[in-house]
């Protein structure tokens, strides 16, 4: 019974925030939290927190979405972000270019679950 209880409780180390940065953007706040897992490895937890009004707008709640980004994906994530940000900036300036075609393999794609 005691062993089952331990498995059901989240490990405190999974909740350890080593470094955090909050970015305020209108009704949203983005939290960039560096956390440490049970294997003592660091990873990035990105949380979007959006203020939502309930009912007659006298009650406020927050809707949160999280993404966990692990060290082995940092460079791919950064390269992808740079590419899409540059595309958006260029498109807004009237310069539309086709994104470069890359071979999409299962190893170069990853899914993010917001559920």
RAJO-V943665 format. One record per residue. N is the residue number from 1. RES is the residue in three letters. PHI is phi in radians with two decimals (NA if undefined). OMEGA is omega as a letter, one per 20 degrees, with the letter a starting at -180 (* if undefined). BURIAL is + if it has 24 or more other ideal C-beta (glycine too) atoms within 12 Angstrom, else -. Layout:
n-><N & N>
res-><RES & RES>
phi-><PHI & PHI>
omega-><OMEGA & OMEGA>
burial-><BURIAL & BURIAL>
//
This chain:
n-><1 & 2 & 3 & 4 & 5 & 6 & 7 & 8 & 9 & 10 & 11 & 12 & 13 & 14 & 15 & 16 & 17 & 18 & 19 & 20 & 21 & 22 & 23 & 24 & 25 & 26 & 27 & 28 & 29 & 30 & 31 & 32 & 33 & 34 & 35 & 36 & 37 & 38 & 39 & 40 & 41 & 42 & 43 & 44 & 45 & 46 & 47 & 48 & 49 & 50 & 51 & 52 & 53 & 54 & 55 & 56 & 57 & 58 & 59 & 60 & 61 & 62 & 63 & 64 & 65 & 66 & 67 & 68 & 69 & 70 & 71 & 72 & 73 & 74 & 75 & 76 & 77 & 78 & 79 & 80 & 81 & 82 & 83 & 84 & 85 & 86 & 87 & 88 & 89 & 90 & 91 & 92 & 93 & 94 & 95 & 96 & 97 & 98 & 99 & 100 & 101 & 102 & 103 & 104 & 105 & 106 & 107 & 108 & 109 & 110 & 111 & 112 & 113 & 114 & 115>
res-><UNK & UNK & UNK & UNK & UNK & UNK & UNK & UNK & UNK & UNK & UNK & UNK & UNK & UNK & UNK & UNK & UNK & UNK & UNK & UNK & UNK & UNK & UNK & UNK & UNK & UNK & UNK & UNK & UNK & UNK & UNK & UNK & UNK & UNK & UNK & UNK & UNK & UNK & UNK & UNK & UNK & UNK & UNK & UNK & UNK & UNK & UNK & UNK & UNK & UNK & UNK & UNK & UNK & UNK & UNK & UNK & UNK & UNK & UNK & UNK & UNK & UNK & UNK & UNK & UNK & UNK & UNK & UNK & UNK & UNK & UNK & UNK & UNK & UNK & UNK & UNK & UNK & UNK & UNK & UNK & UNK & UNK & UNK & UNK & UNK & UNK & UNK & UNK & UNK & UNK & UNK & UNK & UNK & UNK & UNK & UNK & UNK & UNK & UNK & UNK & UNK & UNK & UNK & UNK & UNK & UNK & UNK & UNK & UNK & UNK & UNK & UNK & UNK & UNK & UNK>
phi-><NA & -1.09 & -1.13 & -1.13 & -1.08 & -1.09 & -1.20 & -1.36 & -1.46 & -1.17 & -1.18 & -1.02 & -1.15 & -1.18 & -1.70 & -1.22 & -1.69 & -1.52 & -2.67 & -2.51 & -2.41 & -1.86 & -2.07 & -1.51 & -2.53 & 1.15 & -1.44 & -1.96 & -2.25 & -1.85 & -1.86 & -1.90 & -1.95 & -1.56 & -2.12 & -2.06 & -1.58 & -1.11 & -1.52 & 1.21 & -1.71 & -1.57 & -2.56 & -1.85 & -1.93 & -1.82 & -2.13 & -1.76 & -2.05 & -2.10 & -1.28 & -2.23 & -1.69 & -1.97 & 1.11 & -1.48 & 1.16 & -1.54 & -1.93 & -2.05 & -2.31 & -2.17 & -1.70 & -2.13 & -2.27 & -2.16 & -2.26 & -1.89 & -2.09 & -1.72 & -0.82 & -1.18 & -1.84 & -0.95 & -1.16 & -1.11 & -1.12 & -1.08 & -1.08 & -1.14 & -1.10 & -1.02 & -1.11 & -1.28 & -1.14 & -1.09 & -1.05 & -1.10 & -1.05 & -1.14 & -1.11 & -1.18 & -1.62 & 1.46 & -1.81 & -1.87 & -2.14 & -1.23 & -1.08 & -1.14 & -1.39 & -2.06 & -1.19 & -1.64 & -2.09 & -1.09 & -1.40 & -1.73 & -2.08 & -2.46 & -1.89 & -2.07 & -1.74 & -1.65 & -1.31>
omega-><r & r & r & r & r & a & a & a & r & r & a & a & r & a & a & r & a & a & a & r & r & r & a & a & a & r & a & r & r & r & r & a & r & a & r & r & a & r & r & r & r & r & a & r & r & a & r & r & a & r & r & r & a & r & a & r & r & r & a & r & a & r & a & r & a & r & r & a & a & a & a & a & a & a & r & r & r & a & r & r & r & a & a & r & r & r & a & r & r & a & r & r & r & r & a & r & r & r & a & a & r & r & r & r & a & a & a & r & r & a & r & a & r & a & *>
burial-><- & - & - & - & - & - & - & - & - & - & - & - & - & - & - & - & - & - & - & - & - & - & - & - & - & - & - & - & - & + & + & - & + & - & + & - & - & - & - & - & - & - & + & + & + & + & + & + & + & - & - & - & - & - & - & - & - & - & - & - & - & - & - & - & - & - & + & + & + & - & - & - & - & - & - & - & + & - & - & - & - & - & - & - & - & - & - & - & - & - & - & - & - & - & - & - & - & - & - & - & - & - & - & - & - & - & - & - & - & - & - & - & - & - & ->
//
